[in-house]
Amino acid sequence: MIPFFLSLILIGCATAAPLIAQTSKPLELADMFQMKRVTEPALSPDGQWIVCSVGLPDLVANKVGYDLYLISADGKISRQLTSDPANEQSPAWSPDGKWIAYVSTRTGQAQIWIISPDGKEERQFTTLSTGASAPVWAPNGGMIAYASTVFPEFSTRPFPESDSLNNQRAEELEKGKVKAKVFTRLLYRHWDHWVDGKREHLFVQPLSGGPPKDLTPGDRDAVPTSTTFSAGIDFAFSPSGDEIAYTATPVPVEREAWSTNHDIYVVSVNGSTPRQLTTNPAADGYPRYSPDGRYIAYRAQSRPGYEADRWQLMLYDRSNGTARSLTAKFDAQVGSQVWTPDSKGLFFEAEEEGSTPVFFVTTRGNDVKKIVPVNCNHNLRVSGDSKMLIFTSVSATRPPEIYGTGLDGTGLVQISHMNDDLFSTLDIPAPEVVWYKGAGGTRIQAWLFKPPKFDARKKYPFVLLVHGGPQGAWGSSWSYRWNPPLWAAQGYVVMAPNPRGSTGFGQKFTDQISGDWGGRVFVDLMRGVDYACALPYVDSTRKASAGASFGGYMMNWFQGHTGTRFKTLVTHDGVYNFESMYATTDEVWFDEWEHGGTPWDKPREYAKFSPHRYAGNFKTPNLVIHGALDFRIPDTEAMQLFTSLQRQGIPSKFLYFPDEGHWVSKPLNSQLWHKTVFDWLAEYLKQVGTPSR
């Protein structure tokens, strides 16, 4: 799945929701800040306990605070394990089940801590000046591997010296009166932060004491710095514990802004020179050793430079150095994978028409079968006794909870119940899945969300939501940012379509957006509007559309190509000018693939579907939203759009967040975002106008 333009992805896959109480009420924004956000489940070695991270928004502190919870595998016992105001995340059990390592920010910086399952013993494990994240235990429990972001020029020195120099350099950057930065290559900023010449390195540290050891010194990252190429923690110990397999970023490093060539390496825990395993010119990642040590399973793409290429599940045979695909005939994007304890097969997640089922494949390959057919399921874990598969599962009407099944998919049961009480009071109608014909007669899937207490005899205003990506999808999943049920609860019929370019409908369908951003996909979306306007309960005179990232781009394309069809548009983090976008974005491989090269090589391709060239056709009132820290689609895109609207006297408003990136994450900012958007929509949709179909 593509984090570039991914801001409004994923609405959920249906799990059985609790019965709606007699006193149920429509979903409100305030309810979103009462929901506990369940993530990162870790299963104890004996399969009896689950530790997970649970977040809860804090409007006073303007952040989401995470704590650890301990839950019995049968769901009967649930208790909070940590309660510090700081964040506690990324829990990992020790192999003997006596300890849990996790990441905490209680010292003001992310460090690894260790706690006993009963909560009675706790201590800080790492004290690096550069912090630590992603703890992974060695199989014998004698050491922990983790990642830390360091200045590479110091990484070959003894740890006490390198750590001191890292601290000194960081303080100079933070406290120095001169804030100038000097760049000599790309990437110099990424997503929402300045890189400042740092690199993500892998460290190991013994439990018995002794300094951390940097296993990957030098000017290269040992974990993917873009979530586009990550499926979780992208390194793993071998069963013998003598080496670690990891995912390294592209080389030469000067090309990493326009190359997707990530590779798998292995390195001894003693710190020998890393050895490269994969030579595929496209992306490889997320290595996982089989329990018997014979194989390393990993994900791989085939086409260099294309971040939305199909991820296949690969098997590397350590005995002879050969690799082969286990999913060559499986036309879907493989997500994270987990081995069965007997090393005979792997479970993995993959999108399928708006859901994310759990699949299984043996080491023979090309024998994929569906294990959990419903819901959007992630964070797969298998118990050591081979009795249970656990995962987080979400739906369009419920945020994530932890579920479990047998390894054959039978006996599906909800284990965590963090939000049952809240949702028992809410009336959230399940969405309807519809199909219609898009450009060229292609079948297009869409989700229809109706208001609570829907009355088919009435006429409702209509809102079209366009997802990001563009290689992304609306699914039956849950979002705390773009939540269609919350939009529908404002009194609208909401359509969330998956036009060509969407994932989960085969790779050919995904590929059809590249080089054609304003072409067939535009027709697909307009046909969706036609479909909705033919519904007897939709008021075709009151229509709006909204989207972020690619969806924001499409709002800008609508401006120049739909006349007065929509009463208003909402553009969040949208591309306005493809040439300026290329010259200011961080990961330029995306634009080079989508347009077939650079702007100086392919000027016509960049111009063809660039919204700014059609500014003279703009007519529709437009709310524009952007974050200053969005380095994927820089804020100048929004500024150009707003200037063009204002100069032509088109009603418009610009909501600008100086402390947000591609997403609006802080609770108070989210509160303002929703209020601004819903007030703007109400201004244009609450009054009946002239038919505009």
Phi, psi and omega in degrees: 000148194257109179292337176294119185071032187261016193296334184242032186285162158065106174254339167133172176229137199291124164248162181294122179271154178296157179299139180286130183287163180299331184262023184298149182227160178297151176297133178238161180302321180302328180295327181299330181272001176257354185277134176275132187259101186273129182205167171055053177291141176230131185262132180296155182303327180273000177075011185265338186225151175236131171249137181218167176258133182233122181258149176219125180299141177238102183292330180292313180277349181058050177203168172257118181264134182247138173230164177268140175237145177249126184230134176290150185296339176270359177079002185280335181239131177215125179214151179282130184264324177234155182214030179281146177300339178286176178273135172239117186216177175055054180289147179213127179284144169288155183301333179268000177076009184269346184219158174232120173271145179203169180256129179230147177254020187294340177269004182098352180216148180293121176223161179269132177241164178230135181223148175280152182300335177275356177078003185278335180238136183204141178205155175280133184260317181249151177223030182297142177294339180262004178077176182210151180210168172056063180290137176225124181281144169290151183303330179270001178075008186273346179208165176234133172263149180199173179251149175211143183265111189237165170277116191295335183295344179257358195286345179270356181274162176305146189305312182304321180288314181295320180294321178295317180292323175300315180297318180297316180295318180297319179293324177297318180292321185282318189259348182296143181285334176268119184257013181295148176238144179243128181243142176237357179193168170274157348280127178254348170213155190210125180058280183218018182215156175277134184289323179056028175076013182273163177224145175275115179246158176263136178236154166235148182215127182286147177289333184282354182116164183114159185285156173295154178236126177279113182274345186229055181296157177115179188270064179201146178276142179257005170220151179299132178272350176250130178296344176305324186251014182245143175241014182142220174282116193265032173213159184204147173283148168288157179303328178282345178080007184267350179213165178231133172263140183211169181253118181258148181283168188298152170231154353301149185297337178295343184256003189294341177284341180234011177242144175251013189281072172281146181226158177268132175235160170234147179218141177290145178292349175276351174095027177288173179296129179301149181243130182279131179260320185252145178234010176303129182287350173263194187277137169236151180184176177056062180285141177217120179288144171290149182303330179275358175083000185284324188239162163235119175270143179204169178260148180211145171256168184250330187255115179299139176087354185248102184288343180261012178295157182295128173275124175254156177268118185254156178232117178259123180271113184291342182283331183229359175076015179263156179226147178211157180274137174268349186230032183301328182261007183258108188272067178203162180278116177284129176268217180289155182230158177217138182283152165282152182300335181272003177065018182265350181190177182223143168267144175209163178255148178201144180288146177207103175048052175087003173236171176228082179292167171262130180244164177225141176219141177274171179289351172293322177090156178057030176233042184296135172224152183274129182258312177241104191278345186244165174080174169253114191241135184216175175058054183289136177220142179241135178287150182296338180269007177063024181261340188217140169246125177243160182190165170270142182226137182231160177222174178290346181242002179212139173286177187300140166226166180270131178237164177216153174216171165288168183292346176265006178088359180274158175073037179302128183216142174279129183259312178266153183221046187295331186240012183302314184298315181296312186286343175291346180258358188252142175256101181236099181298138176293144180286160175256134176268126178234158176232140177217170182267124177264206181302135178068015179082006179295136179285130182240132177269146175213156176252132176251123178250128182248155181293156171302149181056039180302137179235109184296347179277349182263167175251129182244145170299159187236138176233127174262123176256132180247126186282169179270186178131277354295349178277072176219195180197149163277129176234182173275076183224185187237139176227141175270355180254297177251098186244100183305321177300325178291322176295316180297327180293348175281356179106022183244151162273125186245129174249132177236092185271160175243081180287177180303146190103339180289153178267156179098005182234025182096148185293326179300317179297319178298317183295337190287359175272330186298128181075007186217041188299325180254014185263250186297327179296324176298318178296317178306315182290318179294325176294328175295319176297318178301316180300313183294321183292342177277351178287137186295339183262005178259128176274103185290351178274351182233089184234143175221164175218149183213152177188161179233151179063243174299323176300324175293319174304315184294328174299320180291326176290320175304318182308318184270357189222002181240005178058237181251027183297322179259142175292326180199162178231151175235113181254114176247123176048050184260146175287132180246322186225109186298327181290314178291328176300311181301318187283350183236348180285169182269308184265090188285349177301330182297306181295324181294325176287313186295333182247004175080015180152199180271165179299329180280338175273325186231058184299325181291324180293322178289328182279329190306312184244025180276120185301330186296337180287348182246021183300332179294345179266357185296137179217341193269133173307140192218125168268127182246132181227138178202157176249139182294334183266015176277099180267355175282307172241093189301154188296343178296337176297316179291322180296320177297317179297312183297319177299317180296322179291312183295319182297333181262005177073023179275127180308125185203155178219143182240112175261115188240127180252109180289346184243022178234154177258229183290337178241158173259106192253331184284135186306314181293325175293320177297320179299314178295319180304308182296317181297316180297315181295312184291324176295319180296315179298317182298324181300327185255345185249347186279347179248139180288132181244198179280137179308136184227023179290000000 
